[in-house]
């Protein structure tokens, strides 16, 4: 399971055998969230969450928005398509 980004104790993961649309799983000690990337320009949108607070989700969303081009490129590298 490729971790494509780390920040504030969270891991951003793209699973190799996952489905479209392009999305990432964000995992931390307190929970997990899934964000659709909306490639190529974003912004990422929350699809679902388990255990992360609204404050954490806002922080994650902002971090992902700043890295959306890189995350879309990683999805493309792993899956060969968007």
C-alpha positions as CSV (number, residue, x, y, z in Angstrom):
1,X,0.0,0.0,0.0
2,X,1.9,3.0,-1.3
3,X,2.0,6.0,1.1
4,X,2.3,8.9,-1.2
5,X,2.3,11.7,1.4
6,X,2.8,12.1,5.1
7,X,1.9,15.1,7.3
8,X,1.0,15.7,11.0
9,X,1.1,12.0,11.8
10,X,-1.2,11.1,8.9
11,X,-0.5,8.9,5.9
12,X,-2.0,9.5,2.5
13,X,-2.4,6.2,0.7
14,X,-3.3,5.1,-2.9
15,X,-4.1,1.4,-3.0
16,X,-2.8,-0.3,-6.2
17,X,-6.0,-2.4,-6.8
18,X,-8.5,0.4,-6.0
19,X,-11.2,1.7,-8.2
20,X,-11.9,5.0,-10.0
21,X,-12.5,7.9,-9.5
22,X,-9.0,8.9,-8.4
23,X,-9.0,9.1,-4.6
24,X,-6.8,8.8,-1.5
25,X,-7.2,7.2,1.9
26,X,-5.9,9.3,4.8
27,X,-5.1,7.3,7.9
28,X,-4.2,8.5,11.3
29,X,-4.3,7.3,14.9
30,X,-7.8,8.6,15.5
31,X,-9.5,7.5,12.2
32,X,-9.6,7.5,8.4
33,X,-11.0,9.5,5.6
34,X,-11.4,9.1,1.9
35,X,-11.1,12.1,-0.5
36,X,-11.9,12.1,-4.2
37,X,-9.1,14.1,-5.9
38,X,-11.1,15.6,-8.8
39,X,-8.1,15.4,-11.0
40,X,-6.3,17.2,-12.5
41,X,-7.0,20.4,-10.6
42,X,-9.1,19.5,-7.6
43,X,-10.3,20.5,-5.1
44,X,-10.4,17.2,-3.2
45,X,-13.8,16.4,-1.7
46,X,-14.6,14.3,1.2
47,X,-16.3,11.0,0.4
48,X,-16.4,9.4,3.8
49,X,-14.8,9.5,7.2
50,X,-14.5,7.3,10.3
51,X,-13.3,8.9,13.5
52,X,-11.6,12.1,12.3
53,X,-13.0,15.4,13.8
54,X,-14.2,18.3,11.6
55,X,-11.0,20.2,12.6
56,X,-8.8,17.3,11.4
57,X,-10.8,17.0,8.2
58,X,-10.4,20.7,7.4
59,X,-6.7,20.4,8.0
60,X,-6.5,17.3,5.8
61,X,-8.5,18.9,3.0
62,X,-6.3,22.0,3.0
63,X,-3.1,19.9,2.9
64,X,-4.5,17.7,0.0
65,X,-5.6,20.8,-1.9
66,X,-2.0,22.0,-1.9
67,X,-0.7,18.7,-3.1
68,X,-3.5,17.7,-5.6
69,X,-1.3,17.9,-8.7
70,X,1.3,15.5,-7.0
71,X,-1.4,13.2,-5.7
72,X,-3.1,13.0,-9.2
73,X,0.3,12.2,-10.7
74,X,0.8,9.4,-8.1
75,X,-2.6,8.0,-8.9
76,X,-1.7,8.0,-12.6
77,X,1.7,6.4,-11.9
78,X,0.1,3.6,-9.8
79,X,-3.0,3.0,-11.9
80,X,-1.9,4.2,-15.4
81,X,-5.0,6.3,-15.8
82,X,-7.2,8.8,-14.0
